[in-house]
Amino acid sequence: MSINLSTLAIILGLGLALPQIYGLLKPAAFAAGVRKFPRSLPWGILLMLLGTGWFLWYLNKESISDFAAYKETLLLGFAAVGVASCFFVQDFLAVRGLAVVLMLLAKLMVDTARWADTEWRLVIITWGYVLVIAGIWFTIYPWHLRDLLNWATASEKRVRLGSAIRLAFGLFVAVLGLTVFRSA
């Protein structure tokens, strides 16, 4: 399965932009929901299972002959780790699951944008590398996401400003997908 850069940029841009409208219109409710995320068990289970499934899909597609004999064992082992995390590592599970999904999303972004015939691809690639760094950081220090979200939602002004910046960036990426990346 492959996705073209235009479609990916539109999905990513709108996926980032649309929730920000709620943050601009109802900053208090948005902030309350955001603050609950790091310790949300339902979100944690959903994101961890999504990340596990996505990683297993990538691993299953991999054709490295050095690991061919161990492929089934690796698939079962990683599936067990992903599912077991939902039971035994429930503290900040949502953050850890998000970290896994961010790193896998970054792989998709960089792989898709790598060979595009425009320098604007660097927007997607740079964003992907930022997601990798965030994924690594939040895997190691999941409470830092909680602290960052608490800081970003400390006042309605911060919520609105952050939402406006993310909305503008999301729309910018979507416009790139609708224009520049159509021909790339």
Secondary structure, DSSP 8 states (H G I E B T S, - for coil): ----HHHHHHHHHHHHHHHHHHHHH-HHHHHHHHHHGGG-HHHHHHHHHHHHHHHHHHHHH---GGGGGGHHHHHHHHHHHHHHHHHH--TTHHHHHHHHHHHHHHHHHHHHHTT-SSTTHHHHHHHHHHHHHHHHHHHH-THHHHHHHHHHTSSHHHHHHHHHHHHHHHHHHHHHHHTHHHH-
